[in-house]
Amino acid sequence: MTMPAMRPTAETFEQWNEAHAVRHDLDKFYNHPSCFVRYIENERIRILIDLAEIKGTDKVLEVGCGAGHILERIDRGRLYGIDISDVQVERARARLGARAELRKSAGEAIPYDDRSFDKILCSEVIEHVLHPLLLLKEMKRVLKDDGLLSLSIPNERAINLAKKALRVTGLMRLVMPADSGWDLGDKNNLDEWHLHSYNLRLIRQHTAGTFSIKAVRRVPFVFVPFRYVLALTK
């Protein structure tokens, strides 16, 4: 599939996203050759699920479920997932089978009624969409009044500074071997699949007036946060 232009429009977004989904198999990411990268991503998922405080009776929706790697690790509740990508939904179905109800849908138009879910998870998605504020409002719509949204974002500046340092020192080859099959290590995040550059200040601005921040966790370390995981309430 030919890669579309970097900045998609509303009309080209689905094609643009699908091309990236085909190109970047997330199995390679979650099974990264670097143990440090695997550690960061495993911590992100662990904290994302822990902050959600999922109970056995909860209805749980993952918005932007990708290939189902996060839903696969949830062992309680009634599970649902949406993703705008056909290829990702099929990957998730192959991984999860009947464990989750999966639908193809944009996060800005979630195909469920108001106040349908006790918990919502949304991990590394908001930076990919055209309209992050619409995504947040739509997740608030389908979340119960006493529900909780567990949201993670990449800290773009820290990630890209770390990549630059690894390139300059020649250490990138240790973290991202040339034969790894994953080429994003040699590029800044904004060069590929990301449409927005997030940090903690920006996500606070975007959630203000829509959600209240209950907790913030920094991954992998408080002093070196490559990821932020937030617990949000209405």
GROMACS elastic network, one bead per residue, 0.5 to 0.9 nm:
[ bonds ]
;  ai    aj funct       b0    kb
    1     4     6  0.89747   500
    1    18     6  0.89780   500
    1    19     6  0.61179   500
    1    22     6  0.78292   500
    1    23     6  0.82252   500
    2    19     6  0.70858   500
    3     6     6  0.84542   500
    3    15     6  0.89097   500
    3    16     6  0.69873   500
    3    19     6  0.59009   500
    3    20     6  0.74479   500
    3    23     6  0.87833   500
    4     7     6  0.84359   500
    4     8     6  0.77082   500
    4    12     6  0.82272   500
    4    15     6  0.75366   500
    4    16     6  0.54482   500
    4    17     6  0.89115   500
    4    19     6  0.74347   500
    5     8     6  0.64364   500
    5    16     6  0.75086   500
    6    16     6  0.80642   500
    6   191     6  0.77068   500
    6   192     6  0.71363   500
    6   193     6  0.80783   500
    6   195     6  0.84373   500
    7    13     6  0.84859   500
    7    16     6  0.86005   500
    7   195     6  0.72275   500
    8    11     6  0.77096   500
    8    12     6  0.54576   500
    8    13     6  0.50397   500
    8    14     6  0.86320   500
    8    15     6  0.87321   500
    8    16     6  0.64645   500
    8    17     6  0.87496   500
    8   130     6  0.81065   500
    8   195     6  0.89054   500
    9    12     6  0.51369   500
    9    13     6  0.56054   500
    9   130     6  0.79649   500
   10    13     6  0.53782   500
   10    14     6  0.80492   500
   10   130     6  0.75630   500
   11    14     6  0.75227   500
   11    15     6  0.85126   500
   12    15     6  0.54913   500
   12    16     6  0.60826   500
   12    17     6  0.86533   500
   13    17     6  0.60087   500
   13    18     6  0.84420   500
   13   129     6  0.85292   500
   13   130     6  0.79021   500
   14    17     6  0.51586   500
   14    18     6  0.60029   500
   14    19     6  0.85602   500
   14    84     6  0.70736   500
   14    85     6  0.73034   500
   14   106     6  0.89776   500
   15    18     6  0.51082   500
   15    19     6  0.61767   500
   15    20     6  0.87907   500
   15    85     6  0.88728   500
   16    19     6  0.53228   500
   16    20     6  0.66177   500
   16    21     6  0.88516   500
   16   193     6  0.88781   500
   17    20     6  0.52190   500
   17    21     6  0.61925   500
   17    22     6  0.87184   500
   17    84     6  0.81544   500
   17    85     6  0.70337   500
   17   128     6  0.84003   500
   17   193     6  0.76179   500
   18    22     6  0.61575   500
   18    23     6  0.85014   500
   18    84     6  0.82219   500
   18    85     6  0.55730   500
   18    86     6  0.73748   500
   18    87     6  0.72609   500
   18    88     6  0.85053   500
   19    22     6  0.52450   500
   19    23     6  0.61531   500
   19    24     6  0.86221   500
   20    24     6  0.58802   500
   20    25     6  0.88168   500
   20   192     6  0.80961   500
   20   193     6  0.66368   500
   21    24     6  0.53956   500
   21    25     6  0.66629   500
   21    26     6  0.81934   500
   21    66     6  0.85792   500
   21    85     6  0.71462   500
   21    86     6  0.89901   500
   21    87     6  0.69306   500
   21    88     6  0.68435   500
   22    25     6  0.65269   500
   22    87     6  0.69039   500
   22    88     6  0.83963   500
   24    27     6  0.86664   500
   24    28     6  0.79268   500
   24    29     6  0.83281   500
   24   182     6  0.75697   500
   24   183     6  0.89934   500
   25    28     6  0.58304   500
   25    29     6  0.72619   500
   25    67     6  0.87446   500
   25   182     6  0.87402   500
   26    30     6  0.62514   500
   26    31     6  0.83831   500
   26    66     6  0.80646   500
   26    67     6  0.71358   500
   26    69     6  0.86441   500
   27    30     6  0.52622   500
   27    31     6  0.59592   500
   27    32     6  0.82362   500
   27    67     6  0.81480   500
   27    69     6  0.84108   500
   28    31     6  0.50956   500
   28    32     6  0.56847   500
   28    33     6  0.84541   500
   28   180     6  0.82076   500
   28   181     6  0.74049   500
   28   182     6  0.68984   500
   29    33     6  0.86112   500
   29    37     6  0.85316   500
   29    38     6  0.80031   500
   29    41     6  0.87789   500
   29   182     6  0.72741   500
   30    37     6  0.84514   500
   30    38     6  0.63016   500
   30    41     6  0.70373   500
   30    42     6  0.80769   500
   30    69     6  0.82055   500
   31    34     6  0.84792   500
   31    35     6  0.89119   500
   31    37     6  0.89929   500
   31    38     6  0.66582   500
   32    35     6  0.71666   500
   32    36     6  0.88904   500
   32    37     6  0.65984   500
   32    38     6  0.58975   500
   32   176     6  0.85516   500
   32   180     6  0.76803   500
   32   182     6  0.82240   500
   33    36     6  0.88998   500
   33    37     6  0.80368   500
   33    38     6  0.78852   500
   33   175     6  0.75758   500
   33   176     6  0.72219   500
   33   177     6  0.76377   500
   33   180     6  0.65819   500
   34    37     6  0.53826   500
   34    38     6  0.63958   500
   34    39     6  0.86682   500
   34   174     6  0.77952   500
   34   175     6  0.53367   500
   34   176     6  0.68194   500
   34   177     6  0.85366   500
   35    38     6  0.50229   500
   35    39     6  0.60394   500
   35    40     6  0.87097   500
   35   175     6  0.84448   500
   36    40     6  0.63000   500
   36    41     6  0.87579   500
   36   175     6  0.79970   500
   37    40     6  0.51722   500
   37    41     6  0.63194   500
   37    42     6  0.85772   500
   37   175     6  0.80203   500
   38    41     6  0.52652   500
   38    42     6  0.60194   500
   38    43     6  0.84889   500
   39    42     6  0.51584   500
   39    43     6  0.60670   500
   39    44     6  0.85482   500
   39   220     6  0.80212   500
   40    43     6  0.51701   500
   40    44     6  0.61741   500
   40    45     6  0.88078   500
   40   219     6  0.65940   500
   40   220     6  0.55763   500
   40   226     6  0.81302   500
   40   227     6  0.82050   500
   41    45     6  0.63192   500
   41    46     6  0.85622   500
   41   219     6  0.86487   500
   41   220     6  0.86901   500
   41   227     6  0.88439   500
   42    45     6  0.52362   500
   42    46     6  0.60577   500
   42    47     6  0.85668   500
   43    47     6  0.59846   500
   43    48     6  0.82818   500
   43   219     6  0.68459   500
   43   220     6  0.68273   500
   44    47     6  0.53813   500
   44    48     6  0.59646   500
   44    49     6  0.86533   500
   44   123     6  0.86346   500
   44   152     6  0.76149   500
   44   218     6  0.87919   500
   44   219     6  0.64039   500
   44   220     6  0.77812   500
   44   227     6  0.71486   500
   44   228     6  0.81349   500
   44   229     6  0.71168   500
   45    49     6  0.61764   500
   45    50     6  0.84671   500
   45    69     6  0.89671   500
   45    70     6  0.65395   500
   45    73     6  0.84165   500
   45   123     6  0.82213   500
   45   152     6  0.89178   500
   46    49     6  0.53818   500
   46    50     6  0.60668   500
   46    51     6  0.86180   500
   46    70     6  0.89808   500
   46    73     6  0.85945   500
   47    51     6  0.59047   500
   47    52     6  0.84531   500
   47   217     6  0.76858   500
   47   219     6  0.86880   500
   47   229     6  0.71239   500
   48    51     6  0.54660   500
   48    52     6  0.64771   500
   48   121     6  0.74164   500
   48   122     6  0.86940   500
   48   123     6  0.77721   500
   48   150     6  0.58595   500
   48   151     6  0.69469   500
   48   152     6  0.70581   500
   48   229     6  0.62351   500
   48   230     6  0.78494   500
   48   231     6  0.82352   500
   49    52     6  0.51904   500
   49    53     6  0.69432   500
   49    54     6  0.74645   500
   49    70     6  0.82868   500
   49    73     6  0.83862   500
   49    74     6  0.72404   500
   49   121     6  0.78787   500
   49   150     6  0.74819   500
   50    53     6  0.55596   500
   50    54     6  0.77059   500
   50   150     6  0.89581   500
   51    54     6  0.83636   500
   51   148     6  0.88191   500
   51   149     6  0.88173   500
   51   150     6  0.63725   500
   51   215     6  0.81159   500
   51   229     6  0.83500   500
   51   230     6  0.77955   500
   51   231     6  0.60324   500
   52   119     6  0.65003   500
   52   120     6  0.77076   500
   52   121     6  0.74710   500
   52   148     6  0.64640   500
   52   149     6  0.68485   500
   52   150     6  0.54753   500
   52   231     6  0.69752   500
   53   119     6  0.82928   500
   53   148     6  0.84837   500
   54    57     6  0.83206   500
   54    58     6  0.63914   500
   54    59     6  0.87385   500
   54    60     6  0.77732   500
   54    74     6  0.84529   500
   54    76     6  0.69466   500
   54    77     6  0.68051   500
   54   118     6  0.83899   500
   54   119     6  0.70131   500
   55    58     6  0.53254   500
   55    59     6  0.87653   500
   55    76     6  0.64223   500
   55    77     6  0.60096   500
   56    59     6  0.85994   500
   56    75     6  0.85501   500
   56    78     6  0.76704   500
   57    76     6  0.79002   500
   57    77     6  0.54023   500
   57    78     6  0.72480   500
   57   118     6  0.89105   500
   58    76     6  0.79705   500
   58    78     6  0.62378   500
   58    79     6  0.85424   500
   58   117     6  0.74103   500
   58   118     6  0.54751   500
   58   119     6  0.69208   500
   59    77     6  0.58381   500
   59    79     6  0.62723   500
   59    80     6  0.76482   500
   59   116     6  0.75916   500
   59   117     6  0.50728   500
   59   118     6  0.53481   500
   59   119     6  0.64888   500
   59   120     6  0.85680   500
   60    77     6  0.64604   500
   60    78     6  0.59183   500
   60    79     6  0.50092   500
   60    80     6  0.60001   500
   60    81     6  0.83228   500
   60   117     6  0.59237   500
   60   118     6  0.61887   500
   60   120     6  0.56819   500
   60   121     6  0.76083   500
   61    65     6  0.87180   500
   61    71     6  0.89619   500
   61    78     6  0.85109   500
   61    79     6  0.61334   500
   61    81     6  0.54367   500
   61    82     6  0.77485   500
   61   117     6  0.66723   500
   61   118     6  0.83633   500
   61   119     6  0.64569   500
   61   121     6  0.62568   500
   61   122     6  0.85605   500
   62    65     6  0.53593   500
   62    70     6  0.83265   500
   62    71     6  0.73106   500
   62    79     6  0.79665   500
   62    80     6  0.63010   500
   62    82     6  0.65104   500
   62    83     6  0.86836   500
   62   119     6  0.85863   500
   62   120     6  0.56697   500
   62   122     6  0.57662   500
   62   123     6  0.82635   500
   63    66     6  0.86920   500
   63    80     6  0.86935   500
   63    81     6  0.60791   500
   63    82     6  0.53632   500
   63    83     6  0.65805   500
   63   105     6  0.89730   500
   63   106     6  0.84607   500
   63   107     6  0.60737   500
   63   110     6  0.83758   500
   63   120     6  0.71740   500
   63   121     6  0.62672   500
   63   122     6  0.51163   500
   63   123     6  0.79100   500
   63   125     6  0.78969   500
   63   139     6  0.81900   500
   64    81     6  0.72098   500
   64    82     6  0.56463   500
   64    84     6  0.72402   500
   64    85     6  0.87770   500
   64   105     6  0.86789   500
   64   106     6  0.79710   500
   64   107     6  0.68526   500
   64   121     6  0.86947   500
   64   122     6  0.64422   500
   64   123     6  0.74510   500
   64   124     6  0.84324   500
   64   125     6  0.61075   500
   64   126     6  0.89101   500
   65    68     6  0.55719   500
   65    69     6  0.78157   500
   65    70     6  0.73394   500
   65    71     6  0.74182   500
   65    80     6  0.88827   500
   65    81     6  0.54980   500
   65    82     6  0.57865   500
   65    83     6  0.56423   500
   65    88     6  0.78593   500
   65    89     6  0.78304   500
   65    92     6  0.76663   500
   65   102     6  0.87251   500
   65   121     6  0.86352   500
   65   122     6  0.76794   500
   65   123     6  0.81314   500
   65   125     6  0.88419   500
   66    69     6  0.74364   500
   66    70     6  0.86310   500
   66    81     6  0.86245   500
   66    82     6  0.81171   500
   66    83     6  0.62085   500
   66    84     6  0.87980   500
   66    85     6  0.77917   500
   66    87     6  0.87197   500
   66    89     6  0.66535   500
   66    91     6  0.77752   500
   66    92     6  0.66996   500
   67    70     6  0.84389   500
   67    83     6  0.89913   500
   67    87     6  0.82736   500
   67    89     6  0.63938   500
   67    90     6  0.75487   500
   67    93     6  0.78758   500
   67    94     6  0.85357   500
   67    95     6  0.73660   500
   68    71     6  0.52851   500
   68    72     6  0.59165   500
   68    73     6  0.88511   500
   68    81     6  0.81032   500
   68    88     6  0.80882   500
   68    89     6  0.80588   500
   68    91     6  0.72434   500
   68    93     6  0.76733   500
   68    94     6  0.88585   500
   68    95     6  0.65104   500
   68    96     6  0.67714   500
   69    72     6  0.52925   500
   69    73     6  0.69485   500
   69    92     6  0.76771   500
   69    95     6  0.79834   500
   69    96     6  0.88575   500
   70    73     6  0.54037   500
   70    74     6  0.69700   500
   70   121     6  0.89811   500
   70   123     6  0.87003   500
   71    74     6  0.53147   500
   71    75     6  0.84585   500
   71    79     6  0.72912   500
   71    80     6  0.83112   500
   71    81     6  0.78783   500
   71    92     6  0.88116   500
   71    96     6  0.78756   500
   71    99     6  0.87970   500
   71   100     6  0.78243   500
   72    75     6  0.77742   500
   72    92     6  0.88883   500
   72    95     6  0.75383   500
   72    96     6  0.63870   500
   72    99     6  0.83558   500
   72   100     6  0.89707   500
   74    77     6  0.79618   500
   74    79     6  0.83171   500
   76    79     6  0.81425   500
   78    99     6  0.82471   500
   78   100     6  0.72081   500
   78   101     6  0.86020   500
   79    99     6  0.69306   500
   79   101     6  0.64274   500
   79   102     6  0.86582   500
   80    99     6  0.87218   500
   80   100     6  0.51253   500
   80   102     6  0.57725   500
   80   103     6  0.81388   500
   81    89     6  0.85643   500
   81    92     6  0.88004   500
   81   100     6  0.69004   500
   81   101     6  0.62836   500
   81   103     6  0.64181   500
   81   104     6  0.85328   500
   82    85     6  0.89289   500
   82    89     6  0.75290   500
   82   101     6  0.85827   500
   82   102     6  0.57421   500
   82   104     6  0.55162   500
   82   105     6  0.55639   500
   82   106     6  0.73763   500
   82   107     6  0.74173   500
   82   110     6  0.77966   500
   82   111     6  0.87671   500
   83    86     6  0.77098   500
   83    88     6  0.69322   500
   83    89     6  0.62746   500
   83   102     6  0.81769   500
   83   103     6  0.68256   500
   83   104     6  0.51703   500
   83   105     6  0.53108   500
   83   106     6  0.61732   500
   83   107     6  0.72441   500
   84    88     6  0.80320   500
   84    89     6  0.79641   500
   84   103     6  0.85056   500
   84   104     6  0.52694   500
   84   107     6  0.74948   500
   85    88     6  0.52166   500
   85    89     6  0.62660   500
   85    90     6  0.86895   500
   85   104     6  0.67111   500
   85   105     6  0.79315   500
   85   106     6  0.85415   500
   86    89     6  0.52479   500
   86    90     6  0.62647   500
   86    91     6  0.86618   500
   86   104     6  0.66265   500
   87    90     6  0.51803   500
   87    91     6  0.61837   500
   87    92     6  0.86333   500
   88    92     6  0.60959   500
   88    93     6  0.85738   500
   88   104     6  0.89564   500
   89    92     6  0.50204   500
   89    93     6  0.61453   500
   89    94     6  0.86279   500
   89   102     6  0.69115   500
   89   103     6  0.71068   500
   89   104     6  0.65193   500
   90    93     6  0.50412   500
   90    94     6  0.62147   500
   90    95     6  0.86339   500
   91    94     6  0.51480   500
   91    95     6  0.62812   500
   91    96     6  0.86552   500
   92    95     6  0.50259   500
   92    96     6  0.58777   500
   92    97     6  0.79111   500
   92   102     6  0.78891   500
   93    96     6  0.52132   500
   93    97     6  0.51921   500
   93    98     6  0.77448   500
   93    99     6  0.89273   500
   93   100     6  0.81874   500
   93   101     6  0.88048   500
   93   102     6  0.72234   500
   94    97     6  0.58121   500
   96    99     6  0.54781   500
   96   100     6  0.65235   500
   97   100     6  0.71368   500
   97   101     6  0.89982   500
   98   101     6  0.70870   500
  103   111     6  0.83737   500
  105   108     6  0.83462   500
  105   109     6  0.68574   500
  105   110     6  0.64002   500
  105   111     6  0.70839   500
  106   109     6  0.54885   500
  106   110     6  0.64891   500
  106   111     6  0.88029   500
  106   135     6  0.87375   500
  107   110     6  0.54785   500
  107   111     6  0.89670   500
  107   129     6  0.84306   500
  107   134     6  0.84710   500
  107   135     6  0.56287   500
  107   136     6  0.86806   500
  107   138     6  0.72240   500
  107   139     6  0.76780   500
  108   129     6  0.87579   500
  108   131     6  0.78389   500
  108   132     6  0.83968   500
  108   133     6  0.89356   500
  108   134     6  0.56985   500
  108   136     6  0.80099   500
  108   137     6  0.80786   500
  108   138     6  0.57912   500
  108   139     6  0.80407   500
  109   112     6  0.87783   500
  109   134     6  0.87979   500
  109   135     6  0.80004   500
  109   138     6  0.67555   500
  110   113     6  0.83787   500
  110   135     6  0.89989   500
  110   138     6  0.68011   500
  110   139     6  0.76936   500
  110   142     6  0.77579   500
  112   115     6  0.86077   500
  112   116     6  0.66685   500
  112   117     6  0.89917   500
  112   142     6  0.67358   500
  113   116     6  0.57183   500
  113   141     6  0.81400   500
  113   142     6  0.61660   500
  114   117     6  0.85138   500
  114   140     6  0.86753   500
  114   141     6  0.53197   500
  114   143     6  0.70555   500
  114   144     6  0.77371   500
  115   118     6  0.79629   500
  115   140     6  0.81531   500
  115   141     6  0.62242   500
  115   145     6  0.68986   500
  115   147     6  0.85805   500
  116   141     6  0.85955   500
  116   142     6  0.52109   500
  116   143     6  0.60039   500
  116   144     6  0.62041   500
  117   120     6  0.68520   500
  117   142     6  0.61436   500
  117   144     6  0.56536   500
  117   147     6  0.71085   500
  117   148     6  0.89034   500
  118   142     6  0.89745   500
  118   143     6  0.62093   500
  118   144     6  0.55933   500
  118   145     6  0.84762   500
  118   146     6  0.73734   500
  118   148     6  0.66416   500
  118   149     6  0.87239   500
  119   143     6  0.68905   500
  119   144     6  0.80024   500
  119   147     6  0.55637   500
  119   148     6  0.50288   500
  119   149     6  0.58517   500
  119   150     6  0.76578   500
  120   139     6  0.75242   500
  120   142     6  0.88160   500
  120   143     6  0.70689   500
  120   147     6  0.80182   500
  120   148     6  0.64391   500
  120   150     6  0.62058   500
  120   151     6  0.82356   500
  121   148     6  0.86035   500
  121   149     6  0.58173   500
  121   151     6  0.59191   500
  121   152     6  0.84806   500
  122   125     6  0.63146   500
  122   126     6  0.77917   500
  122   149     6  0.75738   500
  122   150     6  0.63661   500
  122   152     6  0.65493   500
  122   153     6  0.89018   500
  123   126     6  0.77955   500
  123   150     6  0.78856   500
  123   151     6  0.55016   500
  123   153     6  0.65796   500
  123   229     6  0.83486   500
  124   127     6  0.67416   500
  124   128     6  0.78237   500
  124   151     6  0.78524   500
  124   152     6  0.56038   500
  124   154     6  0.65294   500
  125   128     6  0.54346   500
  125   129     6  0.69945   500
  125   151     6  0.88109   500
  125   152     6  0.80369   500
  125   153     6  0.74741   500
  125   194     6  0.89732   500
  126   129     6  0.56743   500
  126   130     6  0.86540   500
  126   131     6  0.83621   500
  126   132     6  0.56453   500
  126   133     6  0.89163   500
  126   135     6  0.74202   500
  126   136     6  0.84506   500
  126   151     6  0.88545   500
  126   152     6  0.85621   500
  126   153     6  0.72798   500
  126   194     6  0.89514   500
  126   195     6  0.89465   500
  126   196     6  0.81157   500
  126   198     6  0.88459   500
  127   130     6  0.83243   500
  127   132     6  0.73158   500
  127   153     6  0.73746   500
  127   154     6  0.81935   500
  127   193     6  0.85677   500
  127   194     6  0.55243   500
  127   195     6  0.57484   500
  127   197     6  0.67411   500
  127   198     6  0.67995   500
  128   131     6  0.89928   500
  128   132     6  0.84346   500
  128   193     6  0.63804   500
  128   195     6  0.52972   500
  128   196     6  0.68858   500
  129   132     6  0.60626   500
  129   135     6  0.79932   500
  129   194     6  0.80244   500
  129   195     6  0.67155   500
  129   196     6  0.81273   500
  130   134     6  0.89448   500
  130   195     6  0.70197   500
  130   196     6  0.85351   500
  131   134     6  0.54721   500
  131   135     6  0.65290   500
  132   135     6  0.50158   500
  132   136     6  0.63035   500
  132   137     6  0.87279   500
  132   196     6  0.88216   500
  132   206     6  0.77864   500
  133   136     6  0.51187   500
  133   137     6  0.62313   500
  133   138     6  0.86051   500
  133   206     6  0.63915   500
  133   207     6  0.78174   500
  133   210     6  0.89261   500
  134   137     6  0.51050   500
  134   138     6  0.60936   500
  134   139     6  0.85995   500
  135   138     6  0.51909   500
  135   139     6  0.62449   500
  135   140     6  0.86516   500
  136   139     6  0.51894   500
  136   140     6  0.62228   500
  136   141     6  0.86939   500
  136   206     6  0.81965   500
  136   207     6  0.72203   500
  136   210     6  0.73037   500
  136   211     6  0.83879   500
  137   140     6  0.50342   500
  137   141     6  0.62321   500
  137   207     6  0.90000   500
  137   210     6  0.66612   500
  137   211     6  0.89467   500
  138   142     6  0.66143   500
  138   143     6  0.87050   500
  139   142     6  0.54718   500
  139   143     6  0.61626   500
  139   149     6  0.80407   500
  140   143     6  0.51421   500
  140   144     6  0.80038   500
  140   145     6  0.86993   500
  140   149     6  0.83128   500
  140   210     6  0.72224   500
  140   211     6  0.76447   500
  140   233     6  0.86731   500
  140   234     6  0.68779   500
  141   144     6  0.79514   500
  143   146     6  0.80336   500
  143   147     6  0.57418   500
  143   148     6  0.72891   500
  143   149     6  0.78053   500
  143   234     6  0.81588   500
  144   148     6  0.79808   500
  144   234     6  0.83825   500
  145   148     6  0.85914   500
  145   233     6  0.82054   500
  145   234     6  0.63029   500
  146   233     6  0.73698   500
  146   234     6  0.72552   500
  147   232     6  0.87888   500
  147   233     6  0.64947   500
  147   234     6  0.73510   500
  148   231     6  0.67441   500
  148   232     6  0.57321   500
  148   233     6  0.50328   500
  148   234     6  0.75273   500
  149   211     6  0.88005   500
  149   230     6  0.80128   500
  149   231     6  0.58210   500
  149   233     6  0.63431   500
  149   234     6  0.86471   500
  150   229     6  0.70838   500
  150   230     6  0.57910   500
  150   232     6  0.62953   500
  151   228     6  0.82552   500
  151   229     6  0.56511   500
  151   230     6  0.52080   500
  151   231     6  0.64852   500
  151   232     6  0.75424   500
  152   227     6  0.68971   500
  152   228     6  0.55179   500
  152   230     6  0.61767   500
  152   231     6  0.89161   500
  153   156     6  0.86482   500
  153   198     6  0.68626   500
  153   199     6  0.76470   500
  153   200     6  0.85388   500
  153   203     6  0.83309   500
  153   226     6  0.88381   500
  153   227     6  0.58025   500
  153   228     6  0.54494   500
  153   229     6  0.66325   500
  153   230     6  0.85644   500
  154   157     6  0.87998   500
  154   158     6  0.87469   500
  154   159     6  0.77130   500
  154   197     6  0.83640   500
  154   198     6  0.65351   500
  154   199     6  0.72001   500
  154   225     6  0.87057   500
  154   226     6  0.60947   500
  154   228     6  0.64138   500
  154   229     6  0.89427   500
  155   158     6  0.56842   500
  155   159     6  0.62437   500
  155   160     6  0.87231   500
  155   197     6  0.78876   500
  155   198     6  0.59174   500
  155   200     6  0.74185   500
  155   225     6  0.68171   500
  155   226     6  0.50700   500
  155   227     6  0.53059   500
  155   228     6  0.67950   500
  156   159     6  0.51886   500
  156   160     6  0.60588   500
  156   161     6  0.84812   500
  156   188     6  0.84071   500
  156   189     6  0.69624   500
  156   190     6  0.83326   500
  156   197     6  0.57367   500
  156   198     6  0.58717   500
  156   199     6  0.65523   500
  156   226     6  0.75188   500
  156   227     6  0.85417   500
  157   160     6  0.52986   500
  157   161     6  0.60342   500
  157   162     6  0.85125   500
  157   197     6  0.78178   500
  157   198     6  0.81119   500
  157   199     6  0.74756   500
  157   226     6  0.85751   500
  158   161     6  0.51779   500
  158   162     6  0.61144   500
  158   163     6  0.86309   500
  158   199     6  0.89536   500
  158   224     6  0.76778   500
  158   225     6  0.71941   500
  158   226     6  0.59290   500
  158   227     6  0.89711   500
  159   162     6  0.51931   500
  159   163     6  0.62649   500
  159   164     6  0.87072   500
  159   188     6  0.81575   500
  159   189     6  0.80947   500
  159   225     6  0.86695   500
  159   226     6  0.57431   500
  159   227     6  0.86679   500
  160   164     6  0.61243   500
  160   165     6  0.85981   500
  160   187     6  0.80987   500
  160   188     6  0.55403   500
  160   189     6  0.70421   500
  161   164     6  0.50449   500
  161   165     6  0.61981   500
  161   166     6  0.86407   500
  161   188     6  0.89218   500
  162   165     6  0.51089   500
  162   166     6  0.62131   500
  162   167     6  0.86474   500
  163   166     6  0.50884   500
  163   167     6  0.61757   500
  163   168     6  0.86242   500
  163   172     6  0.73774   500
  163   185     6  0.68593   500
  163   186     6  0.72658   500
  163   187     6  0.78783   500
  163   188     6  0.76343   500
  164   167     6  0.51182   500
  164   168     6  0.61028   500
  164   169     6  0.85819   500
  164   172     6  0.88532   500
  164   186     6  0.85741   500
  164   187     6  0.88928   500
  164   188     6  0.85611   500
  165   168     6  0.51540   500
  165   169     6  0.61103   500
  165   170     6  0.83816   500
  165   171     6  0.82360   500
  165   172     6  0.84427   500
  166   169     6  0.53199   500
  166   170     6  0.59139   500
  166   173     6  0.83518   500
  166   174     6  0.89921   500
  166   175     6  0.83600   500
  167   170     6  0.50965   500
  167   171     6  0.62973   500
  167   172     6  0.52488   500
  167   173     6  0.82667   500
  167   186     6  0.76986   500
  168   171     6  0.77796   500
  168   172     6  0.83836   500
  169   172     6  0.77185   500
  170   173     6  0.67778   500
  170   174     6  0.84444   500
  171   174     6  0.54604   500
  171   175     6  0.69492   500
  171   176     6  0.87257   500
  172   175     6  0.52188   500
  172   176     6  0.56513   500
  172   177     6  0.75474   500
  172   185     6  0.78157   500
  172   186     6  0.80101   500
  173   176     6  0.50528   500
  173   178     6  0.67021   500
  174   177     6  0.59910   500
  175   185     6  0.84783   500
  176   179     6  0.82941   500
  176   180     6  0.65159   500
  176   182     6  0.77460   500
  176   183     6  0.81491   500
  176   185     6  0.63353   500
  176   186     6  0.83119   500
  177   180     6  0.52608   500
  177   181     6  0.84665   500
  177   182     6  0.87598   500
  178   181     6  0.73830   500
  178   182     6  0.84045   500
  178   183     6  0.82036   500
  179   182     6  0.81121   500
  180   183     6  0.78111   500
  182   185     6  0.71614   500
  183   186     6  0.61533   500
  183   187     6  0.75925   500
  184   187     6  0.52557   500
  184   188     6  0.73452   500
  184   189     6  0.72060   500
  184   191     6  0.86479   500
  184   192     6  0.77331   500
  185   188     6  0.75969   500
  185   189     6  0.85599   500
  187   190     6  0.81255   500
  187   191     6  0.63738   500
  187   192     6  0.79743   500
  188   191     6  0.55322   500
  188   192     6  0.77736   500
  189   192     6  0.60284   500
  189   193     6  0.70928   500
  189   194     6  0.62047   500
  189   197     6  0.83495   500
  190   193     6  0.66888   500
  190   194     6  0.50069   500
  190   195     6  0.65116   500
  190   196     6  0.72985   500
  190   197     6  0.70848   500
  191   194     6  0.72910   500
  191   195     6  0.89295   500
  192   195     6  0.83803   500
  194   197     6  0.73937   500
  197   202     6  0.86050   500
  198   201     6  0.80785   500
  198   202     6  0.59890   500
  198   203     6  0.66898   500
  199   202     6  0.54491   500
  199   203     6  0.63913   500
  199   204     6  0.87053   500
  199   227     6  0.88716   500
  199   228     6  0.81095   500
  200   203     6  0.53250   500
  200   204     6  0.61630   500
  200   205     6  0.86843   500
  200   228     6  0.72042   500
  201   204     6  0.52077   500
  201   205     6  0.63631   500
  201   206     6  0.88339   500
  202   205     6  0.50120   500
  202   206     6  0.61900   500
  202   207     6  0.86403   500
  203   207     6  0.60332   500
  203   208     6  0.84068   500
  204   207     6  0.53383   500
  204   208     6  0.60390   500
  204   213     6  0.80608   500
  205   208     6  0.53090   500
  205   209     6  0.87454   500
  206   209     6  0.82124   500
  206   210     6  0.80819   500
  207   210     6  0.53335   500
  207   211     6  0.53338   500
  207   212     6  0.72880   500
  207   213     6  0.81403   500
  207   232     6  0.86420   500
  208   211     6  0.61059   500
  208   212     6  0.70268   500
  208   213     6  0.87409   500
  209   212     6  0.77329   500
  210   233     6  0.87936   500
  210   234     6  0.67827   500
  211   232     6  0.58251   500
  211   233     6  0.54318   500
  212   231     6  0.85487   500
  212   232     6  0.54875   500
  212   233     6  0.51922   500
  212   234     6  0.60792   500
  213   216     6  0.74398   500
  213   230     6  0.68678   500
  213   231     6  0.60931   500
  213   233     6  0.65320   500
  213   234     6  0.89803   500
  214   230     6  0.74048   500
  214   231     6  0.53159   500
  214   232     6  0.54625   500
  214   233     6  0.66728   500
  215   229     6  0.82036   500
  215   230     6  0.56082   500
  215   231     6  0.50792   500
  215   232     6  0.72755   500
  216   228     6  0.67912   500
  216   229     6  0.57578   500
  216   231     6  0.65627   500
  217   220     6  0.89866   500
  217   221     6  0.89176   500
  217   222     6  0.77817   500
  217   225     6  0.87526   500
  217   227     6  0.83726   500
  217   228     6  0.57822   500
  217   229     6  0.50844   500
  217   230     6  0.63405   500
  217   231     6  0.86415   500
  218   221     6  0.58798   500
  218   222     6  0.52147   500
  218   223     6  0.81251   500
  218   224     6  0.77608   500
  218   225     6  0.50317   500
  218   226     6  0.74523   500
  218   227     6  0.60193   500
  218   229     6  0.64850   500
  218   230     6  0.89007   500
  219   222     6  0.68691   500
  219   224     6  0.73988   500
  219   226     6  0.58263   500
  219   228     6  0.61146   500
  219   229     6  0.75994   500
  220   223     6  0.87328   500
  220   224     6  0.68245   500
  220   225     6  0.59628   500
  220   226     6  0.66868   500
  220   227     6  0.71637   500
  221   224     6  0.50294   500
  221   225     6  0.56084   500
  221   226     6  0.81562   500
  222   225     6  0.58927   500
  224   227     6  0.88819   500
  225   228     6  0.66756   500
